Amino acid sequence: MHAKTWSRFPYFRTDNLNPEVSNVEPSKTYPELRRRIRNAKWAGLFAIVIALTICGARAQAQHAGKVFRIGFLDPSTAAGMAVLVDAFRQELNKLGWTEGKNISIEYRFAEQKLDQVPNLAADLVRQQVDLIVVSGTPAAIAAKKLTTVIPIVIAAAGDPVAAKLVSSLARPGGNVTGLSALAVELNTKRLEILNETVRNVSRVGLLHPPGASLGRELQLKDLRRAAAALKINLAEIETRLDAKGIERAFQTAQQKNVNAIMPTNATSWFTERERLIELTRKYRFPAIYFQSEFVTDGGLMSYGVDYEDLYRRMAGYVNKILKGAKPADLPVQQATKFEFIINLKTAKQIGITIPGRVLERADRVIK
């Protein structure tokens, strides 16, 4: 209502509305009564709207003034994950979340010491962060064991249903949600590409980190089945994630007369990609990887999801949850962007020729 209406009705006295005590004729008083009641009704409603608007503005101001604390849990290294962390932070900035302004991020990297992941998860829970983002299935399992209250967002889970992190992809049903990288399904495709690319391949060295985890067991089970169908022998080589351990794994591969190398899909390998690439050149092993960064950094081939896209999309989950959404109501999304990349420079260095039919299927060829 316009402010002038308030000036016409500074008071509302009931005695003036009674025709028996008013000096105005009854025939003139009743229309006036109806008019005053109608205006009083609108004035009351206007006052309620103003009050609600003020309360809403105050609540919004309080929300805007809060600095949310995000825990970032990763089993690998800060340096190795920098490119993906940057993608995540850049997308958060686009969505209006800036470190030091309205969010703070508590980074926890296990530096390839997988046994330290539960301790780092416990530290974040003790600090009562508002949300925890994790890089893969093992970190998600460690965090979920410690809290059913703090929301957990996964950047790249293998099979979150099999890992019992969520009830289903469509309805997570708990405090965990995020994205699936289809790690198990794509391993088979990578093995097929190796079979088509490397002439007379009969034995593939499969590198996997030490210790047991559900995600790794699911990958190994699927790869063994695929290798049997392709009539390829898998030389499973447990590899410690340090310079000596990886060098020793390649020596073992050479002793086992493998024709090609393939690491399992794990964040830990991503942070060791420079060392892996260097050793495949040294030992002249054709290799296929699960992320494009391996190839842009000098590796031979990669087939897999766009991980930078997954980390950007993870920021979207964080944005929704910080604005009030519940993880249980946010479906787990699967990867939608896939890339097959070949580096012909590396092929020439290790002395192999990529068949034309394989080159034709590549999304990108580095010459």
Secondary structure as GFF3:
##gff-version 3
##sequence-region A 1 367
A	DSSP	alpha_helix	3	8	.	.	.	ID=ss1
A	DSSP	three_ten_helix	15	17	.	.	.	ID=ss2
A	DSSP	alpha_helix	26	65	.	.	.	ID=ss3
A	DSSP	beta_strand	68	74	.	.	.	ID=ss4
A	DSSP	alpha_helix	82	94	.	.	.	ID=ss5
A	DSSP	beta_strand	103	109	.	.	.	ID=ss6
A	DSSP	three_ten_helix	114	116	.	.	.	ID=ss7
A	DSSP	alpha_helix	117	126	.	.	.	ID=ss8
A	DSSP	beta_strand	131	134	.	.	.	ID=ss9
A	DSSP	alpha_helix	137	144	.	.	.	ID=ss10
A	DSSP	beta_strand	152	157	.	.	.	ID=ss11
A	DSSP	beta_strand	176	180	.	.	.	ID=ss12
A	DSSP	alpha_helix	183	197	.	.	.	ID=ss13
A	DSSP	beta_strand	203	208	.	.	.	ID=ss14
A	DSSP	alpha_helix	214	230	.	.	.	ID=ss15
A	DSSP	beta_strand	233	238	.	.	.	ID=ss16
A	DSSP	alpha_helix	243	255	.	.	.	ID=ss17
A	DSSP	beta_strand	260	263	.	.	.	ID=ss18
A	DSSP	alpha_helix	267	271	.	.	.	ID=ss19
A	DSSP	alpha_helix	273	283	.	.	.	ID=ss20
A	DSSP	beta_strand	288	289	.	.	.	ID=ss21
A	DSSP	alpha_helix	292	296	.	.	.	ID=ss22
A	DSSP	beta_strand	301	305	.	.	.	ID=ss23
A	DSSP	alpha_helix	307	322	.	.	.	ID=ss24
A	DSSP	three_ten_helix	327	329	.	.	.	ID=ss25
A	DSSP	beta_strand	333	334	.	.	.	ID=ss26
A	DSSP	beta_strand	338	343	.	.	.	ID=ss27
A	DSSP	alpha_helix	344	350	.	.	.	ID=ss28
A	DSSP	alpha_helix	356	361	.	.	.	ID=ss29
A	DSSP	beta_strand	364	366	.	.	.	ID=ss30
###
